[in-house]
Amino acid sequence: MMTHRPLIAVGVMALAVAGCATPTRTETAATSAAASVAATPPPASEAQVQTLRERAAAYWAARMAGDDRGQWELLEPRGKGRMTSQEYAAGRRGIRYLGYQVEEATINGYFATVKVRVLVQPMLPRLASTPVQAVLMDDPWVRVDGTWYRQLDESQPQKREP
């Protein structure tokens, strides 16, 4: 009988440990589910759409005025970390913007698309005979810490590492 007592004690301990572990796993699953629901932003309000449209208008006003620093300030933090305002400006030549009109804005969680109609005139010598054109474009935006920023254009040259 002495040999069975340690085995019974080990069995009871294993069941006790397993029983204690189960609620912890359930709590973790519930916590994870609550965290994912909390991470999903609520549907966009008219005020949020208006704020986004205003930020897009500020970006395009700066672009039209040739204000490279003003454009860079509205760029998402990821873009600002990749390049300086001078490097950002270097990739913004060749087209003159003559006018813009912010049309509609669609928010999908932390991302948004603003439809912008722009009047452009190519400035490259080989395109000098190209007339002024009206272009409707999708302008991508991202919300970071509650503020809308223009998404980095991935075709934009990146800052070189030293």
C-alpha positions as CSV (number, residue, x, y, z in Angstrom):
1,M,0.0,0.0,0.0
2,M,2.9,2.3,0.6
3,T,3.8,2.2,-3.1
4,H,0.2,3.2,-4.2
5,R,0.0,6.3,-2.1
6,P,2.7,8.3,-4.0
7,L,1.0,7.3,-7.3
8,I,-2.4,8.4,-6.0
9,A,-0.9,11.7,-4.7
10,V,0.7,12.3,-8.2
11,G,-2.6,11.6,-9.9
12,V,-4.5,14.0,-7.6
13,M,-1.9,16.6,-8.2
14,A,-2.1,16.2,-11.9
15,L,-5.9,16.6,-11.9
16,A,-5.6,19.6,-9.6
17,V,-3.1,21.3,-11.9
18,A,-5.1,20.4,-15.0
19,G,-8.3,21.8,-13.3
20,C,-6.5,25.0,-12.5
21,A,-5.1,25.4,-16.0
22,T,-8.5,25.2,-17.7
23,P,-10.0,28.4,-16.4
24,T,-6.8,30.2,-17.3
25,R,-7.0,29.1,-20.9
26,T,-10.7,30.1,-21.0
27,E,-9.8,33.5,-19.6
28,T,-7.1,33.9,-22.2
29,A,-9.4,33.1,-25.0
30,A,-12.0,35.5,-23.7
31,T,-9.4,38.2,-23.2
32,S,-8.1,37.7,-26.8
33,A,-11.6,37.9,-28.2
34,A,-12.3,41.1,-26.3
35,A,-9.0,42.6,-27.4
36,S,-9.7,41.9,-31.1
37,V,-13.2,43.5,-30.8
38,A,-11.6,46.5,-29.0
39,A,-9.0,46.8,-31.8
40,T,-11.7,47.1,-34.5
41,P,-12.6,50.8,-34.9
42,P,-16.3,51.8,-34.8
43,P,-18.0,52.8,-38.1
44,A,-17.0,56.2,-39.4
45,S,-19.1,59.2,-38.4
46,E,-19.8,62.2,-40.6
47,A,-17.4,64.2,-38.4
48,Q,-14.6,61.7,-39.1
49,V,-15.3,61.8,-42.8
50,Q,-15.3,65.6,-42.8
51,T,-12.0,65.7,-40.8
52,L,-10.5,63.3,-43.4
53,R,-11.7,65.5,-46.3
54,E,-10.2,68.6,-44.6
55,R,-6.8,66.8,-44.2
56,A,-6.9,65.7,-47.8
57,A,-7.7,69.3,-49.0
58,A,-4.8,70.6,-46.9
59,Y,-2.5,68.1,-48.5
60,W,-3.6,69.0,-52.1
61,A,-3.5,72.7,-51.3
62,A,0.2,72.3,-50.2
63,R,0.9,70.2,-53.3
64,M,-0.6,72.8,-55.6
65,A,1.4,75.6,-53.8
66,G,4.6,73.6,-54.1
67,D,4.8,73.4,-50.3
68,D,6.9,70.2,-50.0
69,R,7.3,70.6,-46.2
70,G,3.5,71.0,-45.8
71,Q,2.9,67.8,-47.8
72,W,5.5,65.9,-45.8
73,E,3.9,67.0,-42.5
74,L,0.7,65.2,-43.6
75,L,2.6,62.1,-44.6
76,E,2.1,59.0,-42.4
77,P,4.7,58.5,-39.6
78,R,6.1,55.4,-41.5
79,G,7.0,57.6,-44.4
80,K,8.5,60.3,-42.3
81,G,10.8,57.7,-40.8
82,R,12.0,56.5,-44.2
83,M,12.9,59.9,-45.7
84,T,13.5,63.5,-44.9
85,S,11.3,66.3,-46.2
86,Q,14.0,67.1,-48.8
87,E,14.1,63.5,-50.0
88,Y,10.3,63.4,-50.2
89,A,10.3,66.7,-52.3
90,A,12.9,65.3,-54.7
91,G,10.4,62.7,-56.0
92,R,7.7,65.3,-56.6
93,R,8.8,67.0,-59.8
94,G,7.6,66.8,-63.4
95,I,4.0,67.7,-62.9
96,R,2.4,71.0,-62.1
97,Y,-0.9,70.9,-60.2
98,L,-3.3,73.6,-61.3
99,G,-6.3,72.8,-59.2
100,Y,-7.9,70.1,-57.1
101,Q,-11.3,69.1,-55.8
102,V,-11.9,66.7,-53.0
103,E,-14.9,64.6,-53.9
104,E,-15.8,61.7,-51.7
105,A,-14.2,59.9,-48.9
106,T,-14.7,56.3,-47.9
107,I,-13.4,55.1,-44.5
108,N,-12.8,51.4,-43.9
109,G,-11.5,51.0,-40.3
110,Y,-8.0,52.5,-40.1
111,F,-7.7,53.1,-43.8
112,A,-9.5,55.4,-46.2
113,T,-9.7,56.4,-49.8
114,V,-10.4,60.0,-50.8
115,K,-11.4,60.6,-54.4
116,V,-9.6,63.7,-55.7
117,R,-10.0,65.4,-59.1
118,V,-6.8,67.2,-60.0
119,L,-5.9,69.4,-63.0
120,V,-2.4,68.5,-64.0
121,Q,0.1,69.8,-66.5
122,P,3.2,67.7,-67.4
123,M,6.4,69.7,-67.0
124,L,8.8,67.3,-68.6
125,P,10.3,68.5,-72.0
126,R,9.2,65.4,-73.9
127,L,5.6,65.9,-72.7
128,A,5.5,69.7,-73.3
129,S,2.8,69.4,-75.9
130,T,0.5,67.5,-73.6
131,P,-2.5,69.6,-72.7
132,V,-3.8,70.2,-69.2
133,Q,-5.7,67.1,-68.0
134,A,-8.3,66.5,-65.3
135,V,-7.6,63.3,-63.5
136,L,-9.8,61.5,-60.9
137,M,-7.6,59.6,-58.5
138,D,-7.9,57.5,-55.4
139,D,-5.8,59.1,-52.6
140,P,-4.9,56.6,-49.9
141,W,-5.0,57.7,-46.2
142,V,-4.4,55.9,-42.9
143,R,-5.5,56.8,-39.3
144,V,-2.7,56.6,-36.7
145,D,-3.5,57.5,-33.1
146,G,-6.8,59.1,-34.2
147,T,-5.2,61.4,-36.9
148,W,-5.5,60.9,-40.6
149,Y,-2.2,60.8,-42.6
150,R,-1.6,60.4,-46.3
151,Q,-0.2,57.0,-47.0
152,L,3.4,56.7,-48.3
153,D,3.5,56.3,-52.1
154,E,5.5,53.1,-52.4
155,S,6.9,54.3,-55.8
156,Q,8.5,57.2,-54.0
157,P,12.3,56.9,-53.7
158,Q,13.4,55.8,-50.2
159,K,16.1,57.3,-48.0
160,R,19.4,55.5,-48.4
161,E,20.9,53.8,-45.3
162,P,24.4,55.1,-44.4
